Amino acid sequence: MNDPLLSLLGIARRAGKLSCGHDAVIESIVQNKAQLCLCCTDASPRLQKELRHACTYQGKAVDCFVIPYEMNRLSNAIGTKAAVVTVDDAGFAKKLCTLLQERNTTGKDDRNAKR
C-alpha cells in the first residue's frame, strides 16, 4: 500500500486512535473524542447525512469528509470492516486533513474511487 492517506489511517488504527463503524463513530462524536470523521464513497447517503448532522449537533465542530475510497479499500488498510471512521487524535486528524487537501488541490484521484 503506497497511499499515504491509507497508510496513516492504518497507523492510527494500530495506535488505537480510530473509532470504526457506525456505533463506535457516533459514540466517539457524542463523547467529544472525535477530531475528524471520514466516510467512504460507497457509504449510503442516509449514513453520510446522519454523520454530518452528528458532527454539527449541539455546537459540535467535527470536520466530516467523504474520502475517495470504497469500503473494501478502507477496510483493508485499517484491518477491520468499516465504511466510516473517526480519528480520535488531533495530530493524526491534522495530518489527514493536510493529505486530503493536497489530494484535492493537486487533482490526484484514486483510480478505484467513484467519480
C-alpha angles and dihedrals in degrees: 000000000000099000109112093207094054092041091054091048089053091051091048090051092052089047090055093244098121130081109205129200134020101288096043091047094051090047091050091051094046092049091050093241096117117097096172135011122210128191128189121239091247095052109118119264088239091056092046091051092048092052094047088052093048091049092057101031116124095000098310114150105197113151112235121198136178104225121212095249136092121235095260093056093047092045091053091051097049099034098238134077110260139137093195134039138174123213108224098191125077095216095052090043093052093049092046091051089051091050091048092050092048090050091051095046097045093047093235112156133185109248090223095050121108113249 
